[in-house]
Every structure is written in C-alpha cells, then in structure tokens.
Amino acid sequence: MTSQTLDQPHSGSVHIEHCAVYILLCKDDTTYTGITNNVCRRFHQHNTGKVAYTRTRKPVELVCTILTPNRRAAAHLEKRIKKTGALRWLRRHYKDVNFALEGSSKLMALLGRLGLGSQTPV
C-alpha cells in the first residue's frame, strides 16, 4: 500500500494511508466491489482482463469510489456493501457518497428494473 507522509510545523510528521472502496458495473449487469490504494491502476487491470471475475465481463464501468482512512476501514465497508448488495447499497447511500451515477444511464436503468428506484436520482 502506498502511504504519504505530511510534514506539519511543530508537530513532526503524520503518517496518512488511504484506501478506496470501488464498485464496478460489468457489461452483464453484475457488479464487482473491491478495495485498492490506486483506483486508476485497478480499473485498468479490470478492463485489460487481469482480474478473474471481470475478465469475461468487460468493459466495466466505474460507478462509485469511496475514500477511507485505511485498509481496515475499506475492508469493513467492502464487507458491508457486499452483504447488502452493491446496487441496493448504492441506492440507499446515493446522497452520501461521491460517484458517477448521473453519467451512468445503464446503471440507473438497472436500478429501475430491479425496483430499487426510478430513473431519476433521489
């Protein structure tokens, strides 16, 4: 995991390590939820067939990224999302997280077909 050290005046240095939880929408309308410290690199791996689950389901669309303070927090959130179901979790937390639903008509249509909301975000 990549970490960053920030120098602060009069207090030494502070060690900060971030990790992101991400949700992908696959071409077969399934979702993939994972954690990484480099979303761009991991997204590229998914779309170039380097990840088993998405290898036959590409192209994938990145629909959500949530920055967490560390890997432990990311793993906890990933587990909650997988237990709830990624699409249900997205619908419940639409206003709380920053993700690209507005640009994903495919995802919004899928949420509507599953009865998880209308085509228009709440």
C-alpha positions as CSV (number, residue, x, y, z in Angstrom):
1,M,0.0,0.0,0.0
2,T,1.2,3.5,-0.8
3,S,1.4,5.8,2.1
4,Q,2.1,9.5,2.3
5,T,3.9,11.5,5.0
6,L,2.9,15.1,5.6
7,D,5.2,17.4,7.4
8,Q,3.5,19.7,9.9
9,P,5.1,22.6,11.6
10,H,6.0,22.0,15.3
11,S,4.5,18.5,15.4
12,G,6.9,16.3,13.5
13,S,5.3,14.2,10.7
14,V,2.0,12.5,10.4
15,H,1.6,9.2,8.6
16,I,-1.5,9.0,6.4
17,E,-2.6,6.0,4.4
18,H,-5.7,6.0,2.3
19,C,-7.6,3.2,0.6
20,A,-10.6,3.3,-1.6
21,V,-13.6,1.0,-2.0
22,Y,-14.9,0.9,-5.5
23,I,-17.9,-0.5,-7.3
24,L,-17.8,-1.5,-11.0
25,L,-20.8,-2.3,-13.2
26,C,-20.0,-5.1,-15.6
27,K,-21.3,-5.5,-19.2
28,D,-23.6,-8.3,-18.0
29,D,-25.2,-6.0,-15.3
30,T,-23.4,-7.7,-12.4
31,T,-21.4,-5.6,-10.0
32,Y,-17.9,-6.0,-8.6
33,T,-16.9,-4.4,-5.3
34,G,-13.2,-4.2,-4.3
35,I,-10.6,-2.2,-2.4
36,T,-7.4,-0.6,-3.7
37,N,-4.9,2.1,-3.0
38,N,-4.8,3.1,-6.7
39,V,-8.2,3.2,-8.4
40,C,-6.9,4.1,-11.8
41,R,-4.4,1.2,-11.8
42,R,-7.0,-1.3,-10.6
43,F,-9.7,-0.1,-13.1
44,H,-7.1,-0.6,-15.9
45,Q,-6.5,-4.1,-14.6
46,H,-10.2,-4.9,-14.7
47,N,-10.6,-3.6,-18.2
48,T,-7.5,-5.4,-19.6
49,G,-8.5,-8.9,-18.3
50,K,-6.1,-9.1,-15.4
51,V,-8.9,-9.8,-12.8
52,A,-10.6,-13.2,-13.0
53,Y,-14.2,-12.1,-12.2
54,T,-14.3,-9.2,-14.7
55,R,-12.2,-10.9,-17.4
56,T,-15.3,-12.1,-19.4
57,R,-17.5,-9.2,-18.2
58,K,-15.6,-6.3,-19.7
59,P,-15.8,-3.5,-20.4
60,V,-16.6,-2.4,-16.8
61,E,-17.8,1.0,-15.7
62,L,-16.6,2.6,-12.5
63,V,-19.7,3.8,-10.8
64,C,-18.6,4.5,-7.2
65,T,-15.4,5.2,-5.3
66,I,-15.3,5.9,-1.5
67,L,-12.1,7.1,0.1
68,T,-11.4,5.5,3.5
69,P,-8.7,6.4,6.0
70,N,-7.0,3.0,5.9
71,R,-7.2,-0.6,4.6
72,R,-9.1,-1.9,7.7
73,A,-11.9,0.7,7.2
74,A,-12.0,-0.1,3.5
75,A,-12.3,-3.8,4.2
76,H,-15.1,-3.2,6.7
77,L,-17.0,-1.0,4.2
78,E,-16.5,-3.5,1.4
79,K,-17.9,-6.3,3.5
80,R,-21.0,-4.2,4.4
81,I,-21.6,-3.3,0.7
82,K,-21.2,-7.0,-0.4
83,K,-23.6,-8.1,2.4
84,T,-26.2,-5.6,1.4
85,G,-25.7,-6.0,-2.4
86,A,-23.9,-3.3,-4.3
87,L,-26.9,-2.0,-6.2
88,R,-29.1,-1.7,-3.0
89,W,-26.2,-0.1,-1.2
90,L,-25.8,2.5,-4.0
91,R,-29.4,3.3,-3.9
92,R,-29.5,3.8,-0.1
93,H,-26.4,5.9,0.0
94,Y,-26.9,7.9,-3.2
95,K,-26.7,11.2,-1.4
96,D,-23.9,10.2,1.0
97,V,-21.1,9.2,-1.4
98,N,-19.5,10.8,-4.5
99,F,-19.9,8.6,-7.6
100,A,-20.8,8.8,-11.2
101,L,-24.4,7.7,-11.3
102,E,-25.5,10.7,-13.2
103,G,-23.3,9.6,-16.1
104,S,-24.4,6.0,-16.0
105,S,-27.8,5.7,-17.7
106,K,-27.1,1.9,-17.8
107,L,-26.8,1.7,-14.0
108,M,-29.8,3.9,-13.5
109,A,-31.9,1.8,-15.8
110,L,-30.7,-1.4,-14.0
111,L,-31.7,0.1,-10.6
112,G,-35.1,0.9,-12.0
113,R,-35.6,-2.6,-13.4
114,L,-34.7,-4.1,-10.1
115,G,-37.2,-1.9,-8.3
116,L,-34.5,-0.1,-6.4
117,G,-35.5,3.4,-7.6
118,S,-36.7,5.3,-10.6
119,Q,-34.6,6.5,-13.4
120,T,-34.3,9.9,-11.6
121,P,-31.9,10.0,-8.7
122,V,-33.4,11.0,-5.3
